[in-house]
Amino acid sequence: MSWTEEKIAKLKDLWGKGNTASQIAEIIGGVSRNAVIGKAHRLNLSAKIKTRTAASNQNYEKSLNEKNLKASRGRRNKFKSLIIEKDFEPENPKQLEELDENSCKWPIGHPNEKSFYFCGRSSLKDFSYCKLHLLYAYQPKGKKEDVTEKVDVPDFIENKIKSA
């Protein structure tokens, strides 16, 4: 198959409109998708068009970033409202067997101790903990505890850490 001036003009036109190589091959007829891609490359047409997958990936990433931004705003506001609220219900100590799905499951003490129990306050919907213990358990995105000053570590220990 040879490329005529007619076919080349049609290829340039369809390529410029954003048609895929498969679509162009079907429209022109008698050529394969790979022949269309090869000719477009030789005509330096490939640099002028943006692939559909690249455009759709950009749209997907854009929508994903917007969703994450909305989610983080909602989460941040939840934590702010918890911090403002200072009146927490009193603790209701419970043993493991007494816990239900509406009880705060924050452990108090060490499991090996006789005085070990769980908080027992009312837990928030979709969480295992009460309002107070949610503040301990979850940090809003982007909020990390302040890094303490670096302690002087001997060089041989730093080298061991780096090599590990």
C-alpha positions in Angstrom: 0.0 0.0 0.0 1.3 3.4 -0.9 0.4 6.7 0.7 -1.2 9.0 -1.9 -1.4 12.8 -1.4 -5.2 12.3 -0.8 -4.6 9.8 2.0 -1.9 12.0 3.5 -4.2 15.0 3.5 -7.0 12.9 5.1 -4.5 11.6 7.7 -3.4 15.1 8.6 -7.0 16.3 8.9 -8.2 13.4 11.0 -5.1 13.4 13.2 -5.5 17.2 13.8 -9.1 16.6 14.9 -8.0 14.1 17.6 -9.1 10.8 16.0 -7.2 7.7 17.2 -5.0 5.8 14.8 -7.5 2.9 14.7 -10.3 5.3 13.7 -8.1 6.9 11.0 -7.2 3.5 9.6 -10.8 2.6 9.4 -11.8 5.8 7.7 -9.0 5.8 5.1 -9.3 2.1 4.5 -6.6 -0.4 3.3 -4.1 0.7 6.0 -3.4 -0.7 9.5 -3.3 1.2 12.7 0.5 0.8 12.8 0.8 2.2 9.3 -1.1 5.3 10.4 1.1 5.7 13.5 4.3 5.3 11.4 3.2 7.8 8.8 2.1 10.3 11.4 5.5 10.0 13.1 7.3 10.5 9.8 5.2 13.6 9.1 6.0 14.8 12.7 2.3 14.8 13.6 2.7 12.9 16.8 4.0 15.9 18.7 1.0 18.0 17.9 -1.7 15.8 19.5 -2.3 15.0 23.1 -3.4 11.4 23.7 -6.8 10.8 25.1 -5.5 8.7 27.9 -3.1 11.4 29.0 -6.0 13.9 29.1 -8.3 11.5 30.9 -5.5 10.7 33.5 -5.1 14.5 34.1 -8.8 14.8 34.6 -8.8 11.8 37.0 -5.9 13.2 39.0 -7.6 16.6 39.2 -10.9 15.1 40.5 -8.9 12.9 42.9 -7.1 15.9 44.3 -10.4 17.8 44.7 -11.9 14.9 46.6 -8.9 14.6 48.9 -9.1 18.3 49.6 -12.8 18.1 50.5 -12.2 15.1 52.7 -9.3 16.7 54.6 -11.4 19.8 55.1 -14.2 17.7 56.6 -11.8 15.8 58.8 -10.1 18.9 60.0 -13.4 20.5 61.0 -14.4 17.4 62.9 -11.3 17.6 65.0 -11.6 21.3 65.6 -15.1 20.8 67.0 -13.9 18.0 69.3 -11.1 20.2 70.6 -13.5 23.1 71.3 -15.8 20.8 73.3 -14.5 20.5 76.8 -17.4 18.7 78.6 -16.8 15.0 78.1 -19.1 12.4 79.7 -17.6 10.7 82.8 -15.6 7.5 82.3 -17.6 4.2 82.6 -15.0 1.5 83.3 -15.7 -1.8 81.6 -14.1 -5.1 81.3 -13.5 -6.8 77.9 -16.7 -8.9 78.2 -18.8 -5.9 79.0 -17.9 -3.9 75.8 -20.4 -3.5 73.1 -20.3 -1.6 69.7 -21.3 1.7 71.3 -18.6 1.6 74.0 -15.2 3.3 73.9 -12.6 0.7 73.6 -9.6 2.8 74.8 -7.5 0.7 77.1 -6.6 2.1 80.5 -3.5 0.7 82.1 -1.6 -2.5 81.1 -3.4 -5.7 80.3 -1.3 -7.6 82.8 -2.4 -5.4 85.7 -5.4 -6.2 87.9 -6.8 -2.7 87.6 -6.9 -2.8 83.7 -10.1 -1.7 82.1 -11.6 0.0 79.0 -12.9 3.6 79.0 -16.5 2.6 78.4 -17.9 6.1 77.4 -20.2 6.3 74.4 -18.2 6.0 71.2 -18.8 8.2 68.2 -20.5 6.7 65.1 -18.0 4.8 62.9 -15.3 5.0 65.5 -14.1 2.7 68.3 -13.4 5.6 70.7 -15.2 8.4 72.6 -14.6 12.0 71.7 -11.7 12.4 74.2 -9.8 9.4 73.0 -10.3 10.2 69.4 -8.1 13.3 70.0 -5.4 11.0 71.2 -5.8 8.3 68.6 -6.2 10.3 65.4 -4.2 13.3 64.2 -5.6 15.5 61.5 -3.7 15.2 58.2 -0.7 17.5 58.1 -0.4 17.9 61.8 2.6 16.0 63.2 3.9 16.2 66.7 6.7 18.7 67.0 10.1 17.1 66.5 12.2 17.4 69.6 15.7 18.7 69.4 18.2 16.3 68.0 20.1 14.5 70.8 23.9 14.2 70.2 24.4 10.7 68.9 27.9 9.3 68.6 29.1 9.0 65.1 29.5 5.2 65.2 25.8 4.8 66.1 24.7 7.2 63.3 26.8 5.1 60.9 25.2 1.9 62.1 21.7 3.5 61.6 22.6 4.7 58.1 24.0 1.3 57.1 21.0 -0.7 58.4 
